[in-house]
Amino acid sequence: MDSVRQKLRPKHQLLVLKCYPRLPRNSTADVNPNGSELSYLLYYASTRRSKLQKVGTFLERKTTNDVYKAQSARVFVTLQILTALLENKVVGSANSFSLIAPYVLRTISGVLLNTNDISLIEASLRTWEVFCKHQDPATLAADHEYQELYELVVRQWSEFAYKSNTKKIGKSTTPVTVPDAVRLREAGLGAIKAVLVSDALSSEIGRQLSGTTPAILSNLRGENALYLSHLQAISQRNEEEEKENAMKRRQSLNTVRTDPGGNSFDSDARAAAGTVQDADKLAEEGVAIMALDCLKSMFETDDRAQVRSATNEVLKYLLRYQLDNRPETSVSQQAPPVNDWTSWAVKLFEILTACTAVQDRYILLVTAVESLTHLPVTLGPWAASAAHTFNRRYPSLRPKPHRIVCYGCPVGSCTAHPACASAKRSTPDVTHI
């Protein structure tokens, strides 16, 4: 029966199914698609562009079925097949990319929405990075349905990147553990970084800064400027180490330096000698550094419109969370006892200005001044309390109400105008002219 069913299948389905290796049911082993069969599938898709949509539809339906049945190994193979298709020179070109791109987006969206396996979400990140690398701005601007689908996937990644204590995945009703939440935030920030460095962001429709900026800044929030200074110092040290390692020759595994305890000098001493809480703090620090790198990539561009839009989103975030949501951080314990949220915001603005090109730094200042001029002038809690105390202690100095003067109304016949009649009832001191 199975042989007859296989013979009745279309050719593109047979080629796709041959790429899957034989594995036990619910296997969790790292798998790769069959090499020769995958090569033939790529040749078939590149020479017959009309079959790309059929291949994409079949892979989308198969992924939905495998995610529902918790067949993680098969979903791993499917994501690798999609990545190989996007990396193909013919399929990844502008003319062929638009044919398979919607199916790739729906496949990734289905995995992010329905799976309970964090490893599948991390595996989807590689496919998403390749997808953003080959993104076509013209297709994104022309097709409204495709644009909405793209924005949906970006929002899903942003939800994973947002720092929250009640993060859930798939159909689960219980929050994930702290290490799993860190993994989700790392995957979400990696996906946002892929969006920011892609060519699609250069178009006006492709701007997703309104959703990605709050997710990035939620991983950087602290009580004062000391927290951001600490992260900036670590980020600069990591960049210097990467430059030094790039200039060094490849080191043999037999010549890795170790201390008397057997630990490598290149490893982090805090991770080797710390407790579980120290490891969690170190992981949080790594996520915050990733968020800082994502934030820098917003401003390290020659597109002045992008710099202005990113500045507006940062200012909106600062206005929304300026006093209410200040989390406790491990570094804030060394800070002064005063909760200095203003210093954190000023330090953040300083970092963003340093990342922007010198000839474009005025954009940040002009945008900030324009935002401040449009804000309503309101009294803070301390000023309002002081004004109330002053009026209560010195009632004679309280300003008197203005006299209401009605022009054009005969004396004693104010009922003709409802506004004048209500004013006469509420304020007896009314003069009629």
Secondary structure by P-SEA (a helix, b strand, c coil): caaaaaaaccaaaaaaaaacccccccccccccccaaaaaaaaaaaaacccaaaaaaaaaaaaaaaaaaacaaaaaaaaaaaaaaaaacccccccccccccaaaaaaaaaaaacccccaaaaaaaaaaaaaaaaaccaaaaaccaaaaaaaaaaaaaaaaaaccccccccccccccccaaaaaaaaaaaaaaaaaaaaccccccccccccccaaaaaaaacccccaaaaaaaaaaaaaaaaaaaaaaaccccccccccccccccccccccccccccaaaaaaaaaaaaaaaaaaaaaaaaccccaaaaaaaaaaaaaaaaaccccbbbbccccccccccccaaaaaaaaaaaaaaacccccaaaaaaaaaaaaaaccccccaaaaaaaaaaaaacccccccccbbbbcccccccccccaaaaaaaaaccccccc
